[in-house]
């Protein structure tokens, strides 16, 4: 387990089907602990980590200077239900979220909007993973979130 990473986050990251070169979207990154761990696993790939909290993004950027400088990690302050790729941005292979209310059933209406935004940001066979499994579970992007 890497320094500064909880067992829960470490187990989640280790369970993700990551490999070098993937483009990954983290939803609700908080201070960036998981994003940095994922960036190490995708090597020359890229991780975009987003969070609705400006404070979380400030902390994440402050703790990720090396990864940002190397071009493998970027951060954005935006809620997933408002997220959109910029023209010319490449689609993502994988998206994941841990403890995000829009994706764990706490906010169903936001969840529907979030899924639409995630689908639009993923490649046709892109995959979405959330916590709540052992240690994660995949969301079927055709059927959507369980009710």
Backbone as JSON, one array per atom type, in Angstrom:
{
  "sequence": "XXXXXXXXXXXXXXXXXXXXXXXXXXXXXXXXXXXXXXXXXXXXXXXXXXXXXXXXXXXXXXXXXXXXXXXXXXXXXXXXXXXXXXXXXXXXXXXXXXXXXXXXXXXXXXXXXXXXXXXXXXXXXXXXXXXXXXXXXXXXXXXXXXX",
  "N": [[0.85, -1.19, 0.0], [0.62, 2.19, -0.9], [2.21, 5.07, 0.56], [0.25, 7.23, 2.59], [-2.25, 6.49, 1.67], [-5.42, 5.12, 2.16], [-6.55, 1.85, 3.25], [-9.03, 1.17, 2.12], [-9.23, 2.87, -0.16], [-6.93, 2.05, -1.51], [-7.52, -0.69, -2.02], [-9.73, -0.39, -3.71], [-8.6, 0.99, -5.94], [-6.68, -0.9, -6.73], [-8.38, -2.91, -7.62], [-9.51, -1.88, -9.92], [-9.67, -2.22, -13.48], [-7.02, -1.43, -14.68], [-4.48, -0.33, -16.98], [-1.36, 0.48, -18.56], [-1.5, 3.47, -20.49], [-4.24, 3.98, -20.6], [-7.07, 6.25, -20.65], [-8.53, 7.9, -18.02], [-11.29, 8.84, -16.02], [-11.86, 10.36, -13.01], [-14.43, 10.76, -10.72], [-15.44, 13.0, -8.35], [-13.02, 13.54, -6.78], [-11.92, 14.5, -4.39], [-9.14, 15.16, -2.24], [-7.34, 14.05, -4.07], [-5.99, 11.61, -3.68], [-6.61, 8.95, -4.63], [-6.54, 9.52, -7.36], [-3.84, 10.1, -7.86], [-2.73, 7.57, -7.32], [-3.96, 6.04, -9.33], [-2.95, 7.34, -11.57], [-0.26, 6.57, -11.43], [-0.57, 3.89, -12.1], [-1.53, 3.94, -14.75], [0.52, 4.94, -16.18], [1.85, 6.19, -19.06], [-0.63, 7.01, -19.78], [-3.6, 8.96, -19.06], [-5.14, 10.77, -16.43], [-8.04, 12.41, -15.57], [-9.24, 14.17, -12.98], [-12.09, 15.09, -11.25], [-13.99, 17.33, -9.17], [-16.65, 18.77, -7.29], [-15.98, 20.59, -5.36], [-14.15, 23.47, -4.75], [-12.16, 23.76, -2.81], [-11.3, 21.1, -2.42], [-10.19, 20.59, -4.95], [-8.1, 22.47, -4.97], [-6.49, 21.39, -2.91], [-5.93, 18.88, -4.07], [-4.5, 19.59, -6.4], [-2.3, 20.85, -5.19], [-1.06, 18.69, -3.93], [-0.21, 17.17, -6.03], [1.76, 18.0, -7.77], [4.02, 16.89, -9.18], [2.88, 14.85, -10.79], [1.08, 16.35, -12.32], [2.87, 18.02, -13.68], [4.17, 16.12, -15.22], [2.27, 15.51, -17.05], [0.42, 13.46, -16.8], [-1.76, 13.68, -15.19], [-4.61, 15.59, -14.47], [-6.77, 18.16, -13.15], [-10.15, 19.22, -12.49], [-12.61, 21.58, -11.54], [-15.72, 20.8, -11.17], [-19.08, 19.68, -11.07], [-20.23, 16.35, -11.61], [-22.69, 16.14, -12.91], [-22.68, 18.38, -14.45], [-20.55, 18.15, -16.1], [-18.64, 18.23, -19.11], [-16.88, 17.22, -21.99], [-14.31, 19.12, -23.55], [-14.24, 20.58, -26.85], [-12.46, 18.51, -29.05], [-11.21, 17.06, -27.03], [-10.15, 13.82, -26.04], [-12.05, 10.79, -25.68], [-12.81, 8.88, -22.68], [-11.55, 5.78, -21.31], [-12.25, 4.5, -18.97], [-14.28, 5.3, -16.16], [-14.56, 6.27, -12.76], [-15.86, 6.33, -9.4], [-15.93, 7.14, -5.97], [-17.91, 7.16, -3.16], [-19.81, 9.13, -4.09], [-22.56, 11.08, -4.15], [-24.38, 11.42, -6.31], [-24.12, 9.06, -7.65], [-24.47, 6.93, -5.96], [-27.04, 6.45, -5.23], [-28.11, 8.27, -3.42], [-28.99, 10.66, -4.5], [-31.12, 10.54, -6.79], [-32.12, 11.98, -9.1], [-29.97, 13.65, -9.8], [-28.25, 11.58, -10.31], [-29.23, 10.44, -12.7], [-28.69, 12.53, -14.5], [-25.92, 12.63, -14.18], [-25.12, 10.09, -15.16], [-25.75, 10.37, -17.88], [-23.91, 12.33, -18.61], [-21.52, 10.99, -18.07], [-21.65, 8.79, -19.85], [-21.45, 10.21, -22.25], [-18.83, 11.03, -22.12], [-17.31, 8.78, -22.23], [-15.62, 6.2, -24.15], [-17.17, 4.09, -26.69], [-17.22, 1.43, -25.58], [-16.61, 1.99, -23.01], [-16.17, 1.89, -19.42], [-17.79, 2.09, -16.21], [-17.13, 2.38, -12.8], [-18.06, 2.06, -9.39], [-17.94, 2.54, -5.8], [-19.06, 0.33, -3.17], [-19.21, -2.25, -3.72], [-17.23, -5.17, -3.47], [-14.17, -4.74, -3.66], [-15.43, -2.9, -5.32], [-17.97, -2.04, -7.76], [-19.31, -2.6, -11.02], [-21.12, -0.4, -13.08], [-23.8, -0.91, -15.18], [-23.99, 0.66, -18.1], [-26.02, 0.76, -19.93], [-28.39, -0.07, -18.69], [-28.31, 1.57, -16.44], [-28.23, 3.17, -13.18], [-28.87, 1.19, -10.27], [-32.13, 1.11, -8.72]],
  "CA": [[0.0, 0.0, 0.0], [1.41, 3.41, -1.0], [2.13, 5.96, 1.72], [-0.81, 8.23, 2.54], [-3.47, 5.99, 1.02], [-6.14, 4.22, 3.06], [-6.77, 0.49, 2.73], [-10.23, 1.19, 1.29], [-8.9, 3.46, -1.46], [-5.95, 1.18, -2.14], [-8.21, -1.88, -2.52], [-10.56, 0.04, -4.84], [-7.71, 1.28, -7.07], [-6.09, -2.17, -7.18], [-9.41, -3.71, -8.29], [-9.86, -1.3, -11.22], [-8.96, -2.87, -14.59], [-6.14, -0.4, -15.24], [-3.26, -0.73, -17.66], [-0.7, 1.66, -19.12], [-2.05, 4.09, -21.68], [-5.67, 4.28, -20.51], [-7.57, 7.56, -20.22], [-9.4, 7.6, -16.89], [-11.99, 9.97, -15.4], [-12.28, 10.15, -11.62], [-15.54, 11.63, -10.35], [-15.41, 13.24, -6.91], [-11.65, 13.14, -6.42], [-11.44, 14.97, -3.09], [-7.77, 15.69, -2.28], [-6.54, 13.48, -5.14], [-5.22, 10.43, -3.27], [-6.85, 7.87, -5.6], [-6.12, 9.97, -8.7], [-2.39, 9.91, -7.96], [-2.48, 6.13, -7.39], [-4.39, 5.6, -10.66], [-1.98, 7.91, -12.53], [0.92, 5.7, -11.4], [-0.89, 2.62, -12.76], [-1.76, 4.09, -16.19], [1.78, 5.35, -16.78], [1.79, 7.22, -20.1], [-2.04, 7.37, -19.99], [-3.98, 10.25, -18.47], [-6.25, 10.78, -15.48], [-8.69, 13.69, -15.26], [-9.97, 14.01, -11.72], [-12.97, 16.24, -11.04], [-14.72, 17.43, -7.91], [-17.45, 20.0, -7.25], [-15.44, 21.45, -4.31], [-12.94, 24.22, -5.08], [-11.15, 23.45, -1.8], [-10.76, 19.77, -2.74], [-9.33, 20.71, -6.15], [-6.87, 23.16, -4.55], [-5.68, 20.4, -2.19], [-5.49, 17.86, -5.02], [-3.44, 20.18, -7.24], [-1.12, 21.09, -4.34], [-0.41, 17.43, -3.62], [0.02, 16.4, -7.26], [2.59, 18.82, -8.68], [4.86, 16.06, -10.06], [2.02, 14.17, -11.77], [0.56, 17.37, -13.22], [3.99, 18.44, -14.51], [4.51, 15.05, -16.17], [1.2, 15.44, -18.03], [-0.41, 12.26, -16.67], [-2.87, 13.95, -14.27], [-5.18, 16.92, -14.49], [-7.91, 18.33, -12.25], [-11.15, 20.19, -12.87], [-13.63, 21.85, -10.53], [-17.03, 20.71, -11.82], [-19.93, 18.56, -10.65], [-20.37, 15.41, -12.72], [-23.91, 16.4, -13.68], [-22.4, 19.54, -15.32], [-19.3, 17.89, -16.82], [-18.65, 17.98, -20.55], [-15.57, 17.3, -22.64], [-14.1, 20.27, -24.42], [-14.04, 20.14, -28.24], [-11.12, 17.98, -29.31], [-10.76, 16.16, -25.97], [-10.36, 12.4, -26.31], [-12.95, 10.08, -24.78], [-12.18, 8.09, -21.62], [-11.73, 4.32, -21.31], [-12.83, 4.11, -17.68], [-14.63, 6.32, -15.18], [-14.82, 5.67, -11.45], [-16.27, 7.25, -8.34], [-16.08, 6.6, -4.63], [-18.71, 8.02, -2.27], [-20.38, 10.26, -4.83], [-24.0, 11.02, -3.93], [-25.13, 11.29, -7.56], [-23.96, 7.72, -8.2], [-24.7, 5.86, -4.98], [-28.46, 6.36, -4.91], [-28.58, 9.32, -2.51], [-29.6, 11.75, -5.28], [-31.5, 9.87, -8.05], [-32.23, 12.89, -10.25], [-28.59, 13.98, -10.17], [-27.67, 10.35, -10.85], [-29.61, 10.3, -14.11], [-27.92, 13.54, -15.24], [-24.52, 12.21, -14.12], [-24.91, 8.97, -16.08], [-25.76, 10.89, -19.25], [-22.62, 13.02, -18.81], [-20.45, 9.97, -18.07], [-21.75, 8.07, -21.12], [-20.96, 11.1, -23.31], [-17.38, 11.2, -21.97], [-16.64, 7.48, -22.37], [-15.59, 5.51, -25.44], [-18.35, 3.22, -26.8], [-17.16, 0.29, -24.66], [-16.07, 2.49, -21.75], [-16.74, 1.24, -18.23], [-17.96, 2.9, -15.01], [-17.04, 1.64, -11.54], [-18.3, 2.82, -8.17], [-17.75, 1.75, -4.59], [-20.29, -0.33, -2.75], [-19.04, -3.68, -3.97], [-16.19, -5.73, -2.61], [-14.35, -3.37, -3.15], [-16.1, -2.01, -6.26], [-18.93, -2.69, -8.65], [-19.44, -1.94, -12.31], [-22.46, 0.05, -13.42], [-24.22, -1.19, -16.55], [-24.33, 1.97, -18.65], [-27.25, 0.65, -20.71], [-29.51, -0.12, -17.74], [-28.22, 2.68, -15.51], [-28.04, 2.93, -11.75], [-29.96, 0.44, -9.62], [-33.0, 2.0, -7.95]],
  "C": [[0.89, 1.24, 0.0], [1.2, 4.28, 0.24], [0.99, 6.95, 1.52], [-2.09, 7.78, 1.88], [-4.13, 4.97, 1.94], [-6.28, 2.85, 2.42], [-7.96, 0.45, 1.78], [-9.93, 1.74, -0.1], [-7.92, 2.57, -2.21], [-6.61, -0.05, -2.76], [-9.06, -1.54, -3.74], [-9.7, 0.24, -6.08], [-7.11, -0.01, -7.62], [-7.1, -3.03, -7.95], [-9.82, -3.14, -9.65], [-9.06, -1.99, -12.33], [-8.07, -1.86, -15.34], [-4.96, -1.03, -15.95], [-2.64, 0.52, -18.26], [-1.39, 2.15, -20.39], [-3.53, 4.44, -21.62], [-5.92, 5.74, -20.17], [-8.67, 7.29, -19.2], [-10.0, 8.9, -16.35], [-12.35, 9.58, -13.97], [-13.32, 11.2, -11.28], [-15.54, 11.77, -8.84], [-14.07, 12.89, -6.3], [-11.2, 13.58, -5.03], [-10.02, 15.49, -3.2], [-6.83, 14.97, -3.25], [-5.74, 12.24, -4.82], [-5.38, 9.3, -4.29], [-6.35, 8.27, -6.98], [-4.61, 9.78, -8.88], [-2.04, 8.42, -8.08], [-2.85, 5.59, -8.77], [-3.4, 6.1, -11.71], [-0.71, 7.06, -12.57], [0.66, 4.41, -12.18], [-1.12, 2.77, -14.27], [-0.54, 4.64, -16.91], [1.64, 6.48, -17.77], [0.35, 7.56, -20.49], [-2.32, 8.71, -19.36], [-5.17, 10.07, -17.55], [-6.75, 12.22, -15.36], [-9.54, 13.44, -14.04], [-10.79, 15.28, -11.48], [-13.64, 16.17, -9.67], [-15.48, 18.75, -7.93], [-16.9, 21.01, -6.24], [-14.14, 22.13, -4.74], [-11.82, 23.9, -4.09], [-10.5, 22.09, -2.08], [-9.81, 19.85, -3.93], [-8.04, 21.44, -5.8], [-5.93, 22.19, -3.84], [-5.11, 19.36, -3.14], [-4.35, 18.39, -5.89], [-2.16, 20.38, -6.42], [-0.35, 19.81, -4.06], [0.02, 16.62, -4.84], [0.91, 17.12, -8.25], [3.41, 17.98, -9.65], [4.03, 15.4, -11.16], [1.45, 15.16, -12.79], [1.66, 17.8, -14.2], [4.34, 17.38, -15.56], [3.43, 14.87, -17.23], [0.29, 14.23, -17.9], [-1.64, 12.49, -15.79], [-3.3, 15.4, -14.39], [-6.4, 16.96, -13.58], [-8.86, 19.38, -12.79], [-12.18, 20.35, -11.77], [-14.99, 21.93, -11.23], [-17.79, 19.53, -11.21], [-20.13, 17.64, -11.84], [-21.63, 15.69, -13.54], [-23.78, 17.63, -14.58], [-21.18, 19.31, -16.21], [-19.53, 17.67, -18.31], [-17.22, 18.08, -21.07], [-15.51, 18.59, -23.44], [-13.92, 19.76, -25.85], [-12.59, 19.67, -28.44], [-10.57, 17.07, -28.22], [-11.07, 14.71, -26.35], [-11.31, 11.81, -25.27], [-12.16, 9.25, -23.77], [-12.49, 6.61, -21.77], [-12.52, 3.87, -20.09], [-13.18, 5.37, -16.89], [-14.87, 5.6, -13.85], [-15.16, 6.76, -10.45], [-16.37, 6.5, -7.03], [-16.83, 7.62, -3.78], [-19.19, 9.3, -2.93], [-21.9, 10.12, -4.78], [-24.82, 10.83, -5.19], [-25.07, 9.87, -8.11], [-24.23, 6.6, -7.22], [-26.15, 5.78, -4.51], [-28.99, 7.44, -3.99], [-29.32, 10.44, -3.24], [-29.98, 11.23, -6.67], [-31.57, 10.79, -9.26], [-30.85, 13.31, -10.73], [-27.9, 12.77, -10.78], [-27.99, 10.16, -12.32], [-28.82, 11.29, -14.97], [-26.45, 13.14, -15.29], [-24.24, 11.09, -15.1], [-24.89, 9.43, -17.53], [-24.43, 11.57, -19.56], [-21.47, 12.02, -18.9], [-20.47, 9.22, -19.4], [-21.17, 8.9, -22.26], [-19.44, 11.25, -23.28], [-16.6, 9.91, -22.19], [-16.65, 7.0, -23.81], [-16.79, 4.57, -25.5], [-18.35, 2.01, -25.86], [-16.54, 0.69, -23.33], [-16.82, 1.9, -20.57], [-16.75, 2.21, -17.06], [-17.95, 2.01, -13.79], [-17.31, 2.58, -10.38], [-18.01, 1.92, -6.97], [-19.07, 1.12, -4.2], [-20.28, -1.81, -3.09], [-17.98, -4.21, -3.02], [-14.89, -5.83, -3.39], [-15.08, -2.43, -4.11], [-17.16, -2.78, -7.03], [-19.02, -1.89, -9.93], [-20.9, -1.59, -12.55], [-22.71, -0.25, -14.89], [-24.72, 0.12, -17.15], [-25.56, 1.94, -19.55], [-28.45, 0.7, -19.76], [-29.48, 1.01, -16.73], [-28.02, 2.24, -14.08], [-29.18, 2.09, -11.2], [-30.83, 1.4, -8.81], [-33.09, 1.57, -6.52]]
}
